[in-house]
Amino acid sequence: MSDTYAALRYPEFRYFVSNSFLLTATLLIQEVIVGYQLYLMTNDPLALGFVGLAEALPFILLSLYGGHLADRRDKRTILQVSLLVILAGSVILYLVFQPSVVVHLSRTVQLATIYGVLMLIGTAKGFYSPASSSLKPFLVPRELYGNSSTWSSSFWQAGAIVGPGIAGFFYQWFGFDNTLLIVIGLFLICFFLLSMIKRKPAPPTTGPQAGIWESLREGFRFVFKTKILLYSISVDLVAVLFGGVITILPVFAEDILKVGADGLGLLRASPSVGAILTMLVMARYPPTYHAWRNLIIAIAGFGVFTLIFALSTNFALSLLALFMTGVFDSVSVVIRQTILQLFPPDHMRGRVAAVNGIFVSSSNEIGGFESGVAARLLGTVPSVVMGGVLTLLVAAFVYVRTKDLMSVKLT
């Protein structure tokens, strides 16, 4: 019988996933309260879309270089420096909302500063994300990659539950400014957890080192010639790019369901509640035996419940629909993370993680921008309906194109 907790028996992996939990929760607390504050300031869903765009552009531009560095430098140091930059951004956000500062700023300057900070955070993530992804395989033995993927995804999802779930309550209880102070304190704890992980030397490469541009091309070439990597990344990109609704949840909370900041926190947390419960089950019963079949089913299920959420005007049904999108998304996440750990060679993990990060950022942050624009042009509900339909079409298309991957077993 397999050991469900095998990966967690390694201390450095425990520090890693604890940091992942806390960092995810903290970033999402900040994201929720900043997004809600922006919507209250502007009453415009497009303002929420620009939140995703501001983070995504620098991430996409710098992530490949971040992957290049992750393959050649100490990954822990990259993580710590990136975290300090994120921390600095939170301090700036706190200052720009102080009454003594606000009186000297026009609304345009204040908004520009907020989006500028989000771009700074996106820049830091461009280095943090590939370093984090490429560090994980060095913390456990190869035979535990599947188990570690499940647990790391579970801790991440737990953070994604706790962050949005308490963000609305923090906003109500402590106010925007004090919640940002809490965020700054939590980032400092994350820095301490990272310091508990030993430095990991860069893996050796065979032959002379390629220049940076050739190095980056190698990462892309490897992904595009490895069919299971390419399609697993691409199908998630399209599904979340068009089917994701997270960015425009403030619109649903305020204008459609009329549940306010507390309800927004529950809406934001519901997908992650579904995800974490499913991942706890998958720690014992991993979805990797019929991996590709399960991935296609998960994408289709995500699309179906996105449609249900779009058409719901009942708060309980909306929570259930979002819960189920989290259930199906978690299956996809575990399968994709296992693929990302098993297929790339050690000396290319950072670059492959960076390519994946670009796709993920495009689906999440650019998807958030797409959601804001579509909601502005088509209306909030029609834009989400369109996303659900497109997700189902993508699942069908990928099924037809990848039947040869149905026999793949990630065990």
Secondary structure by P-SEA (a helix, b strand, c coil): ccccccccccaaaaaaaaaaaaaaaaaaaaaaaaaaaaaaacccaaaaaaaaaaaaaaaaacaaaaaaaaacccaaaaaaaaaaaaaaaaaaaaaaacaaaaaaccaaaaaaaaaaaaaaaaaaaaaaaaaaaaaccccccccaaaaaaaaaaaaaaaaaaaaaaaaaaaaacccaaaaaaaaaaaaaaaaaaaaacccccccccccccccaaaaaaaaaaaaaacaaaaaaaaaaaaaaaccccccaaaaaacccccccaaaaaaaaaaaaaaaaaaaaaaaccccccaaaaaaaaaaaaaaaaaaaaaacccaaaaaaaaaaaaaaaaaaaaaaaaaaacccccccaaaaaaaaaaaaaaacaaaaaaaaaaaaaccaaaaaaaaaaaaaaaaaaaaaacccccccccc
